[in-house]
Amino acid sequence: MATSVRARPDGGGHGGVLPGSMRAVLRPSSPGPRGRRSPGWRSTLYRWDIKAIPYVFVTPFFLTFAAFGLFPLIYTGWLSLNRVELGGDPSWKGLENYTDLATSEFFWNALFNTFTIGVISTVPQLLMALGLAHLLHYKLRGRGFFRVAILAPYATSIAAATLVFAQLFNTDYGMINGVLGWVGIDPVNWESSKWPAQIAISAIVIWRWTGYNALIYLAAMQAVPQDLYEAASLDGASRWRQFVSVTIPSIRPTILFTVVVSTIGATQLFGEPMLFGGSVGISGGSGNQFQTLSLLMYEKGWVTGALGQASAIAWVMLLLLLLVGGVQALVSRHNRKKLGG
């Protein structure tokens, strides 16, 4: 027997009547006199904490960069447009310092020396680093020791390394000339001749930075999927073919990175040629045969006292580095398009 229950409009009676406690629960609460209740101060403080704390953490870096990076850069740019000497007041020259560099024989000699030393030191360095990384990538006995050992030259100070190599390349009693004499080659004047001096300085750079770049390449090689090597091995590829066809394309961005970083380091080369030349190190030898842009900038600023010209050289170096960075960006963009990225 079906029984229909119908609620009375007034809520009274027995059928369909809700208990008083349930009516109290279902009754919509009336807003307070001020409408919706505002969040408390803790919620506001939490929101400010989430938004402001990241800026608080990064502020020290930007303050330090502004004080020791951005301000010196801008100030150097202003000095490059003035005639400034030690102890004197600056006088406006405009672009005259830059035009003087364009007609300066010493500037072009330093620029050419920077380029040649950079090429002689960077190309063999990266090739040797790539080979060492490839050897350390395979399972060798004591490879942990070798990984630490190749980084030891990087931990050596520039002064100590350069002084040792200066003794090795000494014209009169150096070990390099002694070894060359054993095979019937006349002693080489490593300090006074242009190309031998640049080769000797490049040898110092190669010795210090090869292991560092090798570890960078090794880290990149370890990130290459092992499946690629297994597939190449199944296809009958030798280790050399795997290195050329699998490893090199996979670490191409890392190779580009090391090329750019090494180029920047070669452009800023200062300590090695100055210490190698001894008393004539600032001038890059008796005939400026290994004077780099950094040495020329130092000589103009602190030997001859022409701070305006030194600042102009510094800005030319900055523009060269920006040009290198732009080339890197274009090459990286081309590679991404080629890979469909």
KOLVO-728979 format. One record per residue (C-alpha): x, y, z. Coordinates in nm, 2 decimals, padded with zeros to 4 digits, always signed. Example, Ala and Ser with C-alpha at 12.3 -4.5 7.8 and 13.67 -1.06 7.14 Angstrom:
<nodes>
+01.23:-00.45:+00.78 .
+01.37:-00.11:+00.71 .
</nodes>
This chain:
<nodes>
+00.00:+00.00:+00.00 .
+00.16:+00.32:-00.12 .
+00.15:+00.62:+00.10 .
+00.22:+00.97:-00.03 .
+00.37:+01.22:+00.20 .
+00.32:+01.59:+00.13 .
+00.46:+01.87:+00.32 .
+00.23:+02.14:+00.45 .
+00.31:+02.49:+00.35 .
+00.33:+02.61:+00.70 .
+00.56:+02.33:+00.80 .
+00.31:+02.20:+01.05 .
+00.15:+01.86:+01.09 .
+00.31:+01.52:+01.08 .
+00.36:+01.43:+00.72 .
+00.67:+01.59:+00.54 .
+00.76:+01.79:+00.85 .
+01.14:+01.85:+00.90 .
+01.27:+01.84:+01.26 .
+01.36:+02.17:+01.41 .
+01.73:+02.09:+01.43 .
+01.74:+02.00:+01.05 .
+01.55:+02.32:+00.96 .
+01.81:+02.51:+01.15 .
+02.09:+02.35:+00.96 .
+01.93:+02.40:+00.62 .
+01.83:+02.75:+00.69 .
+02.06:+02.99:+00.49 .
+02.26:+03.20:+00.71 .
+02.20:+03.57:+00.68 .
+02.51:+03.79:+00.61 .
+02.64:+04.00:+00.88 .
+02.60:+04.37:+00.90 .
+02.92:+04.42:+00.70 .
+02.86:+04.16:+00.43 .
+03.12:+03.90:+00.35 .
+03.38:+03.85:+00.62 .
+03.72:+03.99:+00.52 .
+04.03:+03.76:+00.54 .
+04.25:+03.79:+00.84 .
+04.59:+03.96:+00.87 .
+04.76:+03.62:+00.85 .
+04.62:+03.55:+00.51 .
+04.73:+03.89:+00.39 .
+05.08:+03.84:+00.53 .
+05.10:+03.50:+00.36 .
+05.01:+03.65:+00.02 .
+05.28:+03.92:+00.07 .
+05.52:+03.65:+00.17 .
+05.47:+03.45:-00.14 .
+05.50:+03.75:-00.37 .
+05.78:+03.95:-00.21 .
+06.02:+03.69:-00.07 .
+06.16:+03.58:-00.41 .
+06.25:+03.94:-00.48 .
+06.42:+03.97:-00.14 .
+06.63:+03.67:-00.22 .
+06.75:+03.80:-00.56 .
+06.80:+04.16:-00.45 .
+07.15:+04.11:-00.31 .
+07.27:+03.98:-00.65 .
+07.13:+04.27:-00.85 .
+07.27:+04.52:-00.60 .
+07.61:+04.37:-00.62 .
+07.59:+04.35:-01.00 .
+07.48:+04.71:-01.02 .
+07.77:+04.83:-00.79 .
+08.05:+04.62:-00.93 .
+07.93:+04.53:-01.28 .
+07.69:+04.78:-01.43 .
+07.83:+05.10:-01.29 .
+08.19:+05.03:-01.39 .
+08.07:+04.93:-01.74 .
+07.88:+05.26:-01.78 .
+08.16:+05.46:-01.62 .
+08.42:+05.30:-01.85 .
+08.20:+05.38:-02.15 .
+08.19:+05.75:-02.04 .
+08.57:+05.75:-01.99 .
+08.62:+05.62:-02.34 .
+08.46:+05.93:-02.48 .
+08.69:+06.16:-02.28 .
+09.06:+06.24:-02.26 .
+09.15:+06.11:-01.91 .
+09.50:+06.10:-01.76 .
+09.60:+06.00:-01.41 .
+09.57:+06.30:-01.18 .
+09.40:+06.51:-01.44 .
+09.05:+06.63:-01.52 .
+08.86:+06.46:-01.81 .
+08.80:+06.65:-02.13 .
+08.54:+06.56:-02.39 .
+08.68:+06.39:-02.70 .
+08.38:+06.21:-02.84 .
+08.48:+05.92:-03.06 .
+08.83:+06.04:-03.11 .
+08.97:+05.76:-02.89 .
+08.81:+05.50:-03.11 .
+08.93:+05.66:-03.43 .
+09.28:+05.67:-03.28 .
+09.26:+05.30:-03.22 .
+09.15:+05.24:-03.58 .
+09.48:+05.41:-03.70 .
+09.70:+05.27:-03.43 .
+09.96:+05.01:-03.53 .
+09.99:+04.88:-03.18 .
+09.61:+04.82:-03.16 .
+09.60:+04.61:-03.48 .
+09.91:+04.42:-03.37 .
+09.75:+04.34:-03.04 .
+09.42:+04.24:-03.20 .
+09.61:+04.01:-03.44 .
+09.81:+03.86:-03.16 .
+09.50:+03.79:-02.96 .
+09.34:+03.62:-03.26 .
+09.64:+03.40:-03.34 .
+09.71:+03.30:-02.98 .
+09.34:+03.23:-02.94 .
+09.34:+02.99:-03.24 .
+09.67:+02.82:-03.15 .
+09.55:+02.76:-02.79 .
+09.18:+02.69:-02.84 .
+09.17:+02.44:-03.13 .
+09.43:+02.19:-02.99 .
+09.29:+02.23:-02.64 .
+08.93:+02.14:-02.74 .
+09.04:+01.85:-02.96 .
+09.26:+01.71:-02.68 .
+08.98:+01.76:-02.43 .
+08.74:+01.58:-02.66 .
+08.97:+01.28:-02.70 .
+09.04:+01.26:-02.32 .
+08.67:+01.27:-02.24 .
+08.60:+00.99:-02.49 .
+08.87:+00.77:-02.33 .
+08.74:+00.85:-01.98 .
+08.39:+00.77:-02.09 .
+08.47:+00.40:-02.12 .
+08.54:+00.17:-01.82 .
+08.90:+00.20:-01.74 .
+09.09:+00.10:-01.43 .
+09.14:+00.40:-01.20 .
+08.93:+00.63:-01.41 .
+08.83:+00.81:-01.10 .
+09.19:+00.90:-01.03 .
+09.24:+01.02:-01.39 .
+08.93:+01.24:-01.37 .
+09.07:+01.41:-01.07 .
+09.42:+01.43:-01.22 .
+09.32:+01.60:-01.54 .
+09.16:+01.88:-01.33 .
+09.48:+01.94:-01.13 .
+09.63:+02.19:-01.39 .
+09.31:+02.40:-01.36 .
+09.35:+02.42:-00.98 .
+09.71:+02.54:-01.03 .
+09.76:+02.92:-01.01 .
+09.85:+03.11:-01.33 .
+10.16:+03.25:-01.17 .
+10.30:+02.91:-01.07 .
+10.22:+02.75:-01.41 .
+10.36:+03.03:-01.61 .
+10.68:+03.05:-01.42 .
+10.74:+02.68:-01.46 .
+10.67:+02.70:-01.84 .
+10.90:+03.00:-01.87 .
+11.18:+02.79:-01.73 .
+11.10:+02.50:-01.96 .
+11.10:+02.74:-02.27 .
+11.41:+02.93:-02.16 .
+11.64:+02.98:-02.46 .
+11.97:+02.91:-02.27 .
+11.89:+02.63:-02.03 .
+11.53:+02.53:-02.09 .
+11.44:+02.16:-02.12 .
+11.25:+02.21:-02.44 .
+11.56:+02.33:-02.63 .
+11.75:+02.05:-02.47 .
+11.51:+01.79:-02.61 .
+11.52:+01.96:-02.95 .
+11.90:+01.95:-02.94 .
+11.89:+01.57:-02.89 .
+11.71:+01.54:-03.23 .
+11.94:+01.78:-03.41 .
+11.73:+02.09:-03.40 .
+11.90:+02.42:-03.32 .
+11.79:+02.61:-03.00 .
+11.47:+02.82:-03.05 .
+11.45:+03.17:-02.92 .
+11.11:+03.13:-02.75 .
+11.09:+03.47:-02.59 .
+11.22:+03.71:-02.87 .
+11.06:+03.54:-03.17 .
+10.70:+03.60:-03.25 .
+10.56:+03.26:-03.34 .
+10.77:+03.06:-03.09 .
+10.66:+03.30:-02.81 .
+10.30:+03.26:-02.91 .
+10.33:+02.88:-02.92 .
+10.49:+02.88:-02.57 .
+10.21:+03.10:-02.43 .
+09.95:+02.88:-02.60 .
+10.11:+02.57:-02.44 .
+10.05:+02.72:-02.10 .
+09.68:+02.78:-02.18 .
+09.64:+02.43:-02.33 .
+09.80:+02.27:-02.02 .
+09.57:+02.46:-01.78 .
+09.23:+02.43:-01.96 .
+09.23:+02.10:-02.14 .
+09.13:+01.89:-01.83 .
+08.86:+02.14:-01.74 .
+08.70:+02.12:-02.09 .
+08.74:+01.74:-02.09 .
+08.53:+01.71:-01.77 .
+08.26:+01.92:-01.93 .
+08.26:+01.69:-02.24 .
+08.26:+01.39:-02.02 .
+07.95:+01.51:-01.84 .
+07.78:+01.57:-02.17 .
+07.88:+01.22:-02.30 .
+07.73:+01.05:-01.99 .
+07.40:+01.22:-02.07 .
+07.38:+01.05:-02.41 .
+07.13:+00.77:-02.41 .
+07.29:+00.43:-02.41 .
+07.03:+00.30:-02.65 .
+07.20:+00.50:-02.93 .
+07.53:+00.32:-02.88 .
+07.36:-00.02:-02.86 .
+07.18:+00.04:-03.18 .
+07.49:+00.16:-03.36 .
+07.68:-00.15:-03.22 .
+07.41:-00.38:-03.36 .
+07.45:-00.21:-03.70 .
+07.82:-00.30:-03.69 .
+07.96:+00.05:-03.61 .
+08.30:+00.06:-03.46 .
+08.39:+00.27:-03.16 .
+08.53:+00.54:-03.39 .
+08.21:+00.54:-03.60 .
+08.00:+00.56:-03.28 .
+08.21:+00.85:-03.16 .
+08.17:+01.04:-03.49 .
+07.81:+00.95:-03.57 .
+07.66:+00.93:-03.22 .
+07.87:+01.12:-02.96 .
+07.97:+01.43:-03.16 .
+07.61:+01.51:-03.28 .
+07.47:+01.45:-02.93 .
+07.71:+01.68:-02.75 .
+07.72:+01.95:-03.02 .
+07.56:+02.22:-02.80 .
+07.83:+02.15:-02.53 .
+08.10:+02.18:-02.79 .
+07.96:+02.51:-02.90 .
+07.95:+02.63:-02.54 .
+08.32:+02.54:-02.48 .
+08.42:+02.71:-02.81 .
+08.25:+03.03:-02.70 .
+08.39:+03.02:-02.35 .
+08.74:+02.95:-02.47 .
+08.71:+03.23:-02.72 .
+08.61:+03.47:-02.44 .
+08.90:+03.35:-02.23 .
+09.15:+03.40:-02.52 .
+09.02:+03.75:-02.58 .
+09.08:+03.83:-02.21 .
+09.42:+03.66:-02.20 .
+09.65:+03.86:-01.96 .
+09.83:+03.67:-01.69 .
+10.01:+03.41:-01.90 .
+10.18:+03.65:-02.16 .
+10.26:+03.91:-01.89 .
+10.44:+03.67:-01.66 .
+10.60:+03.48:-01.95 .
+10.76:+03.80:-02.08 .
+10.91:+03.89:-01.74 .
+11.03:+04.25:-01.74 .
+10.89:+04.32:-02.09 .
+10.57:+04.12:-02.03 .
+10.34:+04.43:-02.02 .
+10.46:+04.54:-02.36 .
+10.43:+04.18:-02.50 .
+10.80:+04.13:-02.55 .
+11.07:+04.36:-02.68 .
+10.89:+04.39:-03.01 .
+10.53:+04.35:-02.90 .
+10.53:+04.01:-03.06 .
+10.28:+03.86:-02.81 .
+10.11:+04.16:-02.68 .
+09.73:+04.10:-02.64 .
+09.44:+04.34:-02.62 .
+09.44:+04.30:-02.24 .
+09.81:+04.38:-02.21 .
+09.77:+04.68:-02.44 .
+09.48:+04.81:-02.23 .
+09.68:+04.77:-01.91 .
+09.98:+04.95:-02.07 .
+09.77:+05.24:-02.19 .
+09.59:+05.28:-01.86 .
+09.85:+05.23:-01.60 .
+10.19:+05.27:-01.77 .
+10.13:+05.57:-02.01 .
+09.83:+05.70:-01.80 .
+09.59:+05.73:-02.09 .
+09.28:+05.60:-01.92 .
+09.05:+05.72:-02.20 .
+09.23:+05.51:-02.46 .
+09.24:+05.21:-02.22 .
+08.86:+05.24:-02.17 .
+08.81:+05.25:-02.54 .
+09.01:+04.93:-02.58 .
+08.80:+04.77:-02.30 .
+08.48:+04.86:-02.49 .
+08.62:+04.72:-02.82 .
+08.68:+04.40:-02.63 .
+08.33:+04.40:-02.50 .
+08.19:+04.45:-02.85 .
+08.40:+04.16:-02.98 .
+08.26:+03.94:-02.70 .
+07.91:+04.05:-02.79 .
+07.98:+03.96:-03.15 .
+08.10:+03.61:-03.04 .
+07.78:+03.57:-02.83 .
+07.57:+03.67:-03.13 .
+07.73:+03.42:-03.35 .
+07.67:+03.15:-03.09 .
+07.30:+03.25:-03.07 .
+07.27:+03.23:-03.45 .
+07.44:+02.89:-03.47 .
+07.23:+02.75:-03.18 .
+06.91:+02.87:-03.35 .
+07.02:+02.71:-03.67 .
+07.09:+02.38:-03.50 .
+06.75:+02.39:-03.33 .
+06.57:+02.45:-03.66 .
+06.78:+02.17:-03.82 .
+06.67:+01.93:-03.54 .
+06.31:+02.04:-03.56 .
+06.31:+02.21:-03.22 .
</nodes>
